[in-house]
Amino acid sequence: MEVLTKSREELKPLIEVDKRAVLLLSGGTDSTTLLYDLVSQGYEVKPISFIYGQRHKKEVQNALATCSKLGLGLEVVDISIFGQLAPSSLTSRGKDIPKGGYEDGNMRSTVVPNRNMVLLSIATSYALGLRIDNVFYAAHSGDHAIYPDCRPAFILALGKALKLCDYIRVNLETPYMYWEKSDIIRRGIGLGVDYSLTWSCYEGGEKACGKCGTCIERLEAFKKVGIKDPLEYKED
């Protein structure tokens, strides 16, 4: 019986990983770091951002600035009606943004019901349309306490569903799921992330408030890493 052998170079096309990805890009520290991370790994990245009625839609402007700096396009999807269908303090001007850390019970008012399932579902449709089978999402451990749609149980369940939603099996990738925010920023510093172009604050002002949960978490993470946050904050 004839034995057929192939060189490693001949086999290479058969084992190559698809280096294309759709990335859910909010314009914040975590997803921006993941964008740089994927680019550094040689991925062809298709970032997608959403206007969902959030009062801090300045984050989308920052996402655009980052993509421009990296020479990438950004798909911006306007689903502003979602903020009316699933109101929270992030989408309702009549509600105050709570102050304090994520451990405080009042931060639950910032939960936008089922937001990430909706955004990831649209991102998946975008990926399927481009024949891309990798969708990346920068959830991390700091989100777990408050946001149900950032927790491992949700991510793992949705990951299974996305493999069944179409003829193409989509992989939901969350490489930072068990990382702390300081770990992500430390990674980003090594990648040369321009954090002055990121936005975290839930308030819709020109400068970050420095007092809402996401501002506090961000400031603490930069302090833990030992560098100054380049973002401008309101003075007391």
C-alpha positions as CSV (number, residue, x, y, z in Angstrom):
1,M,0.0,0.0,0.0
2,E,1.4,3.4,-1.0
3,V,2.0,5.7,2.0
4,L,1.3,9.3,1.2
5,T,3.2,11.9,3.2
6,K,3.0,15.7,3.1
7,S,5.5,18.3,4.3
8,R,4.6,20.7,7.1
9,E,4.3,23.5,4.5
10,E,1.8,21.5,2.6
11,L,-0.2,20.8,5.7
12,K,-0.2,24.4,6.9
13,P,-3.3,25.6,5.0
14,L,-5.2,22.7,6.5
15,I,-4.4,23.7,10.1
16,E,-4.4,27.5,9.9
17,V,-6.7,29.3,12.3
18,D,-9.1,31.9,10.9
19,K,-7.4,35.2,11.9
20,R,-10.5,37.3,11.3
21,A,-12.7,38.6,14.0
22,V,-15.6,40.8,14.8
23,L,-15.0,42.8,18.0
24,L,-17.7,44.4,20.2
25,L,-16.0,47.8,20.7
26,S,-17.5,50.1,23.3
27,G,-14.7,52.7,23.3
28,G,-13.8,51.8,26.9
29,T,-10.5,50.5,28.4
30,D,-11.3,46.8,28.1
31,S,-12.6,46.5,24.6
32,T,-10.0,49.0,23.3
33,T,-7.2,46.9,24.9
34,L,-8.7,43.8,23.3
35,L,-8.7,45.6,19.9
36,Y,-5.0,46.3,20.2
37,D,-4.4,42.8,21.5
38,L,-6.1,41.2,18.4
39,V,-4.3,43.5,16.0
40,S,-0.9,42.6,17.6
41,Q,-1.8,38.9,17.1
42,G,-2.3,39.4,13.4
43,Y,-6.1,39.4,13.3
44,E,-8.0,41.2,10.7
45,V,-10.5,42.9,13.0
46,K,-13.9,44.3,12.1
47,P,-15.0,46.4,15.2
48,I,-18.6,47.2,15.8
49,S,-20.1,49.8,18.1
50,F,-23.6,50.6,19.2
51,I,-25.6,53.7,20.0
52,Y,-28.3,52.2,22.2
53,G,-29.7,55.3,23.8
54,Q,-26.8,55.6,26.3
55,R,-26.2,59.0,27.8
56,H,-22.5,58.4,27.6
57,K,-22.5,57.9,23.8
58,K,-19.2,59.8,23.8
59,E,-17.7,56.4,24.1
60,V,-18.6,55.8,20.5
61,Q,-16.6,58.9,19.5
62,N,-13.7,57.5,21.3
63,A,-14.1,54.1,19.6
64,L,-14.0,56.0,16.2
65,A,-10.8,57.9,17.3
66,T,-9.1,54.7,18.3
67,C,-10.0,52.9,15.0
68,S,-8.9,55.9,13.0
69,K,-5.5,55.8,14.8
70,L,-5.1,52.1,14.0
71,G,-6.3,52.6,10.4
72,L,-9.4,50.5,10.9
73,G,-13.0,51.1,9.9
74,L,-15.8,51.0,12.5
75,E,-19.3,49.8,12.0
76,V,-21.6,52.0,14.1
77,V,-25.1,50.6,14.6
78,D,-27.9,52.9,15.9
79,I,-30.5,51.1,17.9
80,S,-31.5,54.1,20.1
81,I,-35.0,52.7,20.5
82,F,-33.5,50.0,22.7
83,G,-32.9,52.5,25.4
84,Q,-36.6,53.2,25.5
85,L,-37.5,49.5,25.5
86,A,-35.1,48.6,28.3
87,P,-34.7,51.7,30.4
88,S,-32.0,52.1,33.1
89,S,-30.1,55.0,34.6
90,L,-27.7,54.7,31.7
91,T,-30.4,55.4,29.1
92,S,-32.9,57.6,31.0
93,R,-32.1,61.3,31.6
94,G,-34.7,61.4,34.3
95,K,-32.6,59.0,36.5
96,D,-29.5,60.0,38.3
97,I,-26.3,58.0,37.7
98,P,-25.5,56.5,41.1
99,K,-22.2,57.3,42.7
100,G,-20.0,54.7,44.4
101,G,-18.2,51.5,43.7
102,Y,-19.6,48.4,41.9
103,E,-20.1,46.7,45.3
104,D,-22.9,49.2,46.1
105,G,-26.5,48.0,45.6
106,N,-27.5,51.2,43.9
107,M,-25.3,50.4,40.9
108,R,-27.9,47.9,39.8
109,S,-29.8,50.8,38.3
110,T,-27.1,51.0,35.6
111,V,-28.0,47.5,34.3
112,V,-29.6,47.8,30.8
113,P,-31.8,44.7,30.7
114,N,-30.4,42.1,28.4
115,R,-28.2,44.6,26.6
116,N,-25.2,42.4,25.9
117,M,-27.3,39.6,24.5
118,V,-28.8,42.1,22.0
119,L,-25.5,43.6,21.1
120,L,-23.7,40.3,20.7
121,S,-26.6,38.9,18.7
122,I,-26.3,41.8,16.2
123,A,-22.5,41.5,16.2
124,T,-22.9,37.8,15.4
125,S,-25.2,38.6,12.5
126,Y,-22.5,41.0,11.2
127,A,-19.9,38.3,11.5
128,L,-22.1,35.8,9.7
129,G,-22.7,38.2,6.9
130,L,-18.9,38.6,6.5
131,R,-18.4,34.8,6.8
132,I,-16.3,35.4,10.0
133,D,-16.7,32.8,12.7
134,N,-15.0,34.6,15.7
135,V,-16.8,37.2,17.8
136,F,-14.8,38.8,20.6
137,Y,-16.2,40.4,23.7
138,A,-14.1,42.0,26.5
139,A,-16.1,41.1,29.6
140,H,-13.9,40.8,32.7
141,S,-14.2,39.8,36.4
142,G,-15.0,43.3,37.7
143,D,-18.3,43.2,35.8
144,H,-19.5,39.9,37.4
145,A,-20.9,41.3,40.6
146,I,-23.4,43.8,39.1
147,Y,-24.0,42.8,35.5
148,P,-25.7,39.3,34.9
149,D,-24.9,39.5,31.1
150,C,-21.1,39.7,31.9
151,R,-20.9,36.6,34.1
152,P,-19.3,33.4,33.0
153,A,-22.6,31.4,33.2
154,F,-24.2,33.8,30.7
155,I,-21.2,33.9,28.4
156,L,-20.9,30.1,28.3
157,A,-24.6,29.7,27.6
158,L,-24.6,32.3,24.9
159,G,-21.5,30.8,23.4
160,K,-23.3,27.5,23.0
161,A,-26.3,29.2,21.4
162,L,-24.2,31.1,18.9
163,K,-22.8,27.8,17.6
164,L,-26.4,26.7,16.8
165,C,-27.9,29.9,15.4
166,D,-26.6,29.4,11.8
167,Y,-25.0,27.0,9.4
168,I,-21.6,28.6,10.4
169,R,-20.6,27.8,14.0
170,V,-19.6,31.1,15.6
171,N,-17.1,31.2,18.4
172,L,-17.7,33.7,21.2
173,E,-14.3,34.5,22.5
174,T,-13.9,36.3,25.9
175,P,-10.1,36.1,26.7
176,Y,-10.4,38.6,29.6
177,M,-13.3,36.9,31.4
178,Y,-11.4,36.1,34.5
179,W,-9.0,39.0,34.5
180,E,-9.2,42.1,36.7
181,K,-9.3,45.5,35.1
182,S,-5.8,46.2,36.3
183,D,-4.6,43.1,34.5
184,I,-6.2,44.4,31.3
185,I,-4.6,47.8,31.6
186,R,-1.2,46.3,32.4
187,R,-1.6,44.3,29.2
188,G,-2.6,47.4,27.3
189,I,0.4,49.4,28.5
190,G,2.6,46.7,27.0
191,L,0.6,46.9,23.7
192,G,0.9,50.7,23.5
193,V,-2.8,51.4,24.0
194,D,-3.6,55.1,23.9
195,Y,-5.9,55.3,26.9
196,S,-6.5,59.0,26.5
197,L,-8.8,57.9,23.6
198,T,-10.9,55.7,25.8
199,W,-14.0,56.6,27.8
200,S,-15.5,54.9,30.8
201,C,-17.7,57.4,32.7
202,Y,-21.5,56.8,32.7
203,E,-22.2,60.6,32.8
204,G,-22.6,62.3,29.5
205,G,-20.3,65.3,30.2
206,E,-17.2,66.6,28.5
207,K,-15.0,65.3,31.4
208,A,-15.3,62.1,33.4
209,C,-17.1,62.5,36.7
210,G,-14.6,60.4,38.7
211,K,-17.4,59.3,41.1
212,C,-19.6,56.8,39.3
213,G,-18.8,53.1,39.6
214,T,-17.0,52.7,36.3
215,C,-14.9,55.8,36.9
216,I,-13.9,54.5,40.4
217,E,-13.0,51.1,39.0
218,R,-10.9,52.7,36.2
219,L,-9.0,55.0,38.6
220,E,-8.3,52.2,41.0
221,A,-7.1,50.0,38.2
222,F,-4.6,52.6,36.9
223,K,-3.5,53.2,40.5
224,K,-2.9,49.5,41.0
225,V,-0.8,49.3,37.8
226,G,1.2,52.4,39.0
227,I,0.5,54.8,36.3
228,K,-1.6,58.0,36.0
229,D,-4.9,57.7,34.1
230,P,-4.5,60.1,31.1
231,L,-8.3,60.9,31.0
232,E,-9.4,64.3,32.2
233,Y,-11.7,64.3,35.2
234,K,-13.9,67.0,36.7
235,E,-12.4,68.9,39.6
236,D,-14.3,68.7,42.9
